[in-house]
Amino acid sequence: MAKILVFGHQNPDTDAIGAAIAFSELQKQKGQDTEAVALGKVGEETQFALDYFNLQAPRVIAKAGDQTNDVMLVDHNEFQQSVADIEDIKILSVIDHHRISNFQTADPLYYRAEPVGCTSTIILKLYKEAGLAPTKAVAGIMLSAIISDTLLFKSPTCTQEDIDAAKELANIAEVDTDTYGLEMLKAGTNLTNKSAEELMDMDAKSFPMSDKNVRIAQVNTVDLEEVFKRQTELEQAMEKANKENNYDLFVLLVTNILDSDSELLVVGDPIEKIEKAFNVTLNNHRAFLKGVVSRKKQVVPPLTESFQ
């Protein structure tokens, strides 16, 4: 019998990878034959965490149906963010902390969604509910996921449950959360060796909004202007992506992890939906968003409302 594949979303971030590893390990402890895989190469932040805890990056797949009939999804549910043949395979379970959209199955399944800052926070609950515990290494990658998704607890998505889970996982992993967390986040801000196309794909998701296809990418940095020195190059890459993938609007959210602010770079139409959503006027395709760091909570909801 083929293994059950466990994976997060395309362009995986640290939670997509960490949650897949952690949930797969939980299923193995419960007697299931599972494998954590990825829908894209890991970024530098995630690789830093994997190396720190001596874990291997999951292998990358493009399709799942040629390997298995059954999959488990973590850190996503929307089909356009999932594996290419998601509609042709059986989804056994979903563990997620995002909105539920564009999702349907032919069979009943286990679905766990909670409004917390990180999928790995939910997975820790599942370990405890089963009377099990993650290993030191798995606890470390789960902690890394929480740090990443909550920007070391600065994001408005962060809940007390995330903070408590991180404390518990840090004890198992035997690390100091603040020291390790800042090192890990900084590892993900090295952007100088990446092309504009790579920056666009590091952490990007597509969202259907009304009759439009909106692509929202996020890049973390410690210096906004260092990124915007490449504005012309970035705009050209965004225009190319719009044309090749039928995106109507491409939104790049550049987030300063030290100041907890972001600046938007927008290419496409309708621009007025952006200005309405955030009560800003775009100047040279840009707008500063004070205190905005979360795509999930501070960008997608107001944009969705603006398009309605």
N, C-alpha and C positions, 0 to 999 in steps of 0.2 A: 504493500500500500504506500502511495506517495506521501511524502511529508506535507504537513500543513505549513504553508508559507505565511509569515507574519511580517507586515511592512507598514511604514508610514507613508507620507505623501511624497510626490515628486519634489525635486530640489530639496532633499531632506536637510532639516536643521538638527540641532543636537537632541531635541525632544523626539523627533521622528525616528532617529536612530536609537536613542537610549530607550524609548518606550518599546520599540520592536525587540530589542535585545532582552529587556526586562520581562516583557509579557511572554515572549517565547520561552525564557528560562522558567517562568512560573508554570507554563503549560507542561514543560518537561518534568518539573517536580511533581505534577499531578498525573503523569503517565502518558501524556500526549507526545506524538512524534512531530515536532515542529522545528522550523528553521527561520531565524531572523534574516531577512534580505532587505535590500534598499532599492529605491527607484531613482538612484542617481549617486554620483560620487559625493563623499563627505567633504565638508569645508574644513578650513584650518582650525576653527574653534573646536569642532567635533573631533577632529583628528588629535588635537592636543589632549582632549579628555580621554579618548581611547588609549593613546600612548601612556598617559599618566597612570591608568588603571590596568595596563597590560591586556587590553582587549583588541581583537581583530575587527576591522571594519567589515560589516556584512557584504556579501557579494552583491553586485548590481544586476538587476533583471530589467528587461523591457516588457516582457509578457509573462504571465503566470500559467496560462492554460496548457502550455506544452510541458509543464512540470508537475502540475497538481490539479485537482478538481476543487480543492478547498483552501480558503484563505481567511486570515484574521487581519482586520485593519486597526491601526492605532494612529492617533493624532490627526485623523481626517475622516471624512465620510463622503464628501462631494466627489462624484465620479470623475469630473474633469481634472481633479487633483490626484487621481489614483493611477493604478497600472492600466496600460492601454486596453487590455481585454477584460476589464473589471465586470462588464455586463454579461460576460460569457461564463463566469465561474461562480461557485457558491461561496457566499460570505457567511462564515460561521459566527463571527462576533465583531463588534466594533467597540473600541475604548477611545473616547474622544472628549475634548473640552471646547469644541467649536460649535458654531451654528449648524443646524441640520438642514441641508439643502441639496436638491438634485440627487436624492437617494431613494432607492426602492429595491426590494428583493422579492423573489418568488416564494421563498421559504421563511419560516420563523427563524429568528436568530437571537443571540445574546447581545444586547445593546446597553452600554453604560456610558452615559454622558453627564458630566457635572460641570458647573460654572466655576472652575478653579483655574489657576494660572498655568497649569502644566499637566499633561497626560500622565506623567510619571507619578504625580501625587495620587491620582486615582489608582494606579497600578500598585502602589504601596499598600493602599487599603485592601486591594484584592489579595495580596500576599497575606496580610494579617487576618482577613476573613477566612482564608483557607488554612490558617494555623501554620503558615510557612514564612520563611524569611529570605531575602535576597542575599547572595554571597557578597563579600567585601567589594569585589570588582563591579558587580552589577549594581550594588548600592552606590558606588562611585559614579557610574554613568547616569544613574537616575538622579542623583544630586546635581550633576552637571546639567542635566536637562532642565531641572527646576531653576537653577541659577540663570541659564540661558533664556528661558521663556519669561522669567520675571525680571530680567536685568538686575540680578542680585537684589531682588525684592523691591526695586524702585518702580516697577511697572504697575499701573492701576489694575492690571489683571491679577496681581498677586493677592492671595487671601491668607488668612491666618493658617488655614490648612496647609498651604504650600510652605509657609515658614516652619510649621511644626514638622512636616514631612522632611524638609531639608535638614533640620536639626537631628532628627532620628537617623537619617541616611548618612549624615556626616559622622555620626558616632560609629556606625557600622564600617564606613569607609576609612575612618581614622584620619580625617583631614580637617583643617581649619577652614570653615566655609568662606570667610571674608578674604583671606590670603589667597586661597586656591581659586576662588571665584573671580577675583579681579585679574589674576594671571590668565585664566581661561578666556574671559571676555576680551582681553587685550589681544590674545592670540588670533581672534577672529577679525581684528581690525586692520590687519596688514593687507592693504589693497593695492599697493604700488606694482606688484608683479602680476596683476590680473587685467585682462582686456576689458573693454566696456561690455562686450557680450557676456563675459564671465560674471561681471558684476550684476548684470541684469538677471542672471539665472541663479545666483547664489541662494537667494531666499525669495522666490517669486511664486505667486499663486494667481489663478484666474477665477474671476467671479462673474456669473451672469447677473446683470442688473437691468431690470426691465428688458428691453430688446437689445441691450448692448453687452459686449464682452469686454470686461475691464480686467486688466492685468495690473497687479499691485506687487511691487518688489520692495524689499527692505534691505538696506546696507547699514551696518553699524560702523562707527568710526569714533576717533577721539578728536577729530579736527574736520569740521564741515567744509571749510574752504579748501582743504586738501583734495576733497572729492570734487568740489565744484570747479576746480581748475580744469577739470576734464569735461566741462559741461557740453561743449560742442560735440565731442566724441560720444558722450552718453546719449545726447539727443539723437544723433545719427543711428546709434544702435537701437534706440527705442522705436524710431520711425521704421527701421528695417524689420524689427520684431512685429510691429503692428501690421505691416504689409504681408509678411510671410505667414502669420498665424491668425489673421483676421481679428486682431484686437482693435476695438474702437478707441480705447483710451489706455494709455500706459502711464502708471503713476509710480514714481520712484520715491520712496520714503528714506531719506538719509538721516540716521539717528545718532546723535552724540551721546554715547553711553555714560559720559562723565557728567554732563550738564542736564541730561534727561530732557532734551529738546530735539526737534526734528525740522528738516526743511524738505519741502516737496519739489520735485521736478516733474512736470507734466507734459506729455506729448499726445496729441490726438483730440478727439471731440466726443462729447460736448464739454468744453472747458467750463461753461457756466455752472455745471453740476458740481464741479470741484469747489468753485467759489461760494456757491450756496451752502454746500455741506460744511465748510469750515469757516464761513463768514470772512473770507479773505479776498483780495484782488491779486491775481497772478501778475507778477512783474518779471518779464524775461523768462516766462514759463516757470517761475519759482514763487514759493510762498513759505514763510517761516511759521512753524506751528509750535508755540511755546508749551512745554509740558506734555507734548504728544510723543509717545514712544511705542505704543501698542497698535499694530495693524488690526488685530482681532477686535479690540474694544474701542479704540479711538479713531480708526480710519474706516473700516468696513461698515459699521452700523450707520454713521452719519451719511456716508456715500450711498448706501442702500436706500436710506430714507429720501435722500435728494433725488434719486432716480425714480422713485415711486410717483 
